[in-house]
Amino acid sequence: MISSIWNAVLYQPLLNALALLVSIIPGGDVGIAVIILTIIVKLILFPLSQKSIESQAEMNILTPELNKIKTSGASKEEQAKQTFDLYKKHKVNPFSGCLLVLVQIPVIFALYYVFSKGIKFDSSLLYSFVHLPAQENMMFLGLINVGGKSLVLAILAGISQYLQAVSMPKPVVTPVVSGNAPSLTESFSKSMSMQMKYIFPFVVAFIAYSISGAVALYWTASNLFMVAQQIYVKREKTFKTVVK
């Protein structure tokens, strides 16, 4: 049942979209089709991912005030009330970012699944109005084989993942008062930020190389789109702040 829903709602539509793109792209360049499909999916998810980025940025802005509440000496109940009032005042939902990310995960994973299975079009999975591509050129721009492993594309995937991590909204660092150690939450957040920036890019590069050039190309295109989107969100928020 779950498998049927997965194929009908996510996997099959994306596979058909890829087949259609390969059919209309001159020379049937699968690499270009991968990039275009990735961008199309990202544009569809743009409103959700933008809200998620904005939510994270807003939470970072409120961090100093949240820290004041934590160090105020008030009871846990009073701290919870003050925190709720702060969120209400600034119209911020601390869980909205997580929820929006969760909504995107199945779509992004399905797109990854299409590429990781290998670009092999099965006529039984194609819609009646989508025909098997007459030509499937796995040489991206005539230079790199996206059907096999590609060290160049894997390295680009790792670099783009680093750039994406660097461009993410930075958590506000609370000054450490003499004699007070950072909280467990702050330590965990800092550790995760460091891992996302310096370790995860190597993990992405390794996985991308282990599977195929198509996956590496997808990861690179997806990360670069996210970098551009995060820059856009930052500029938009700056513009709104100036106008206000």
C-alpha positions, -999 to 999 in steps of 0.1 A, spaced: 0 0 0 27 25 10 48 14 -19 20 20 -43 13 55 -29 50 63 -31 52 53 -67 20 70 -78 24 103 -59 62 108 -60 85 84 -78 65 79 -110 57 117 -117 94 126 -112 105 97 -134 81 108 -161 92 144 -158 128 133 -163 119 112 -193 100 141 -209 130 165 -203 155 140 -218 131 137 -249 130 174 -255 166 184 -247 187 185 -279 210 154 -279 191 138 -250 217 151 -224 207 134 -192 229 157 -171 211 188 -183 178 171 -176 189 162 -141 197 199 -134 165 212 -149 143 187 -130 161 195 -97 155 233 -103 118 227 -112 113 207 -80 132 233 -59 110 261 -74 78 242 -65 91 238 -29 104 274 -29 76 288 -7 80 261 19 118 262 21 117 300 21 94 300 51 117 275 68 148 297 63 129 328 75 117 309 106 153 299 114 165 335 109 137 348 132 146 323 159 182 335 157 171 371 162 152 362 193 181 342 208 194 370 230 160 377 245 154 339 251 188 338 269 177 367 291 146 347 301 167 316 309 191 335 331 164 357 348 161 334 377 124 330 373 106 297 378 103 272 350 66 280 347 73 318 345 100 312 319 77 291 298 51 319 300 76 346 291 89 325 262 54 319 248 46 357 251 78 365 233 69 341 204 34 356 203 46 392 203 70 385 173 45 361 156 71 333 156 63 296 156 94 277 168 82 245 152 72 258 118 107 255 104 109 218 113 74 211 100 81 227 67 113 207 63 95 175 71 70 182 43 98 186 18 118 155 28 96 129 9 98 149 -23 135 155 -21 141 119 -12 120 107 -42 140 129 -65 172 115 -51 157 79 -55 150 86 -92 187 94 -98 202 68 -75 184 39 -92 201 47 -124 187 65 -154 168 36 -169 133 44 -182 107 16 -180 79 20 -204 55 4 -179 61 34 -155 57 61 -181 24 79 -187 6 74 -220 16 109 -232 53 104 -223 73 83 -247 106 66 -242 134 91 -251 148 83 -285 182 92 -272 198 90 -238 232 107 -237 249 101 -204 279 123 -212 270 156 -195 280 184 -219 300 157 -237 325 157 -209 314 137 -178 296 104 -176 266 108 -152 257 72 -155 288 60 -137 310 72 -108 324 107 -112 351 120 -89 348 155 -104 311 157 -97 315 142 -63 340 168 -53 317 195 -66 288 180 -46 310 182 -14 321 218 -22 285 229 -28 274 213 4 300 233 23 288 265 6 253 256 15 262 251 52 282 284 53 252 304 38 227 290 64 215 315 90 241 316 118 229 309 154 235 339 177 263 330 201 256 339 237 286 355 255 299 331 281 299 347 315 329 339 337 322 308 357 292 297 336 297 269 311 276 270 278 243 251 281 239 217 267 216 230 239 242 256 229 270 231 229 249 207 208 240 234 184 276 245 180 287 209 175 261 203 148 270 235 130 306 225 129 298 190 117 275 203 90 302 227 78 333 206 80 323 169 81 290 165 62 305 178 29 329 149 29 301 125 37 281 139 7 310 137 -16 317 100 -6 280 90 -10 277 109 -43 309 92 -57 297 58 -44 264 59 -63 266 78 -96 274 111 -113 237 118 -117 233 118 -79 264 140 -75 250 164 -101 216 165 -84 232 172 -51 254 200 -66 224 217 -83 202 214 -52 229 229 -29 236 258 -53 199 265 -55 197 266 -17 227 289 -15 210 313 -40 177 311 -21 194 318 13 211 349 -2 177 360 -16 160 356 18 187 375 36 185 404 11 147 404 12 147 406 50 174 433 50 153 453 25 121 449 46 141 460 77 154 492 59 119 500 47 104 497 82 
